[in-house]
């Protein structure tokens, strides 16, 4: 989540995975890493 491009890629991956009934598990030591990005909350909401 250090770059906007990385966050956008992860968001697209999570959205596509749900379309095919796949789950994505995200792991971080600090949730604020995700929350700093505009994509953070949608990624968390769509993760398994």
N, C-alpha and C positions, 0 to 999 in steps of 0.2 A: 504494500500500500504506500510505498515511498514515492511512486510516480503516478500521475493521472492515467497514463497509458496502461500501467499494470493493473490498476483498479478497474479500469474499463474492461480489460481482457477478462479478469476474474468475474466481473459482473455478467458478461456475456456467456462465459462458461457455465456459471450457476444457472442462468436462465435457460440455456439449451439443455442442460442436464435434467432439469425438472420436466421439460417437454417429453423426454424419453424415460420418465419414471426412474431417474438416477438420483442419488443423493450426493451432495458434496459436503465434506466435513472440513471445516476450517479450524486451524489451531494457531493460537497466538499467546504470547506471554503477557500481552497488554492489549485489552479490548480497545483502548483509546487509539491504537493503530488503525483500526477499522473506522472508528467514529470520526476521525479527522477528515476522511474522504466523503465526498457526496455520494459515493457508491457504497459506503460502509454499511449503513442500515439495510438497504435492499439485499446486499450480499448475506448479511446475518439472517435476515428474514427468510431467505431462500435456501439456506444451508440446512443440512440434516442435523 
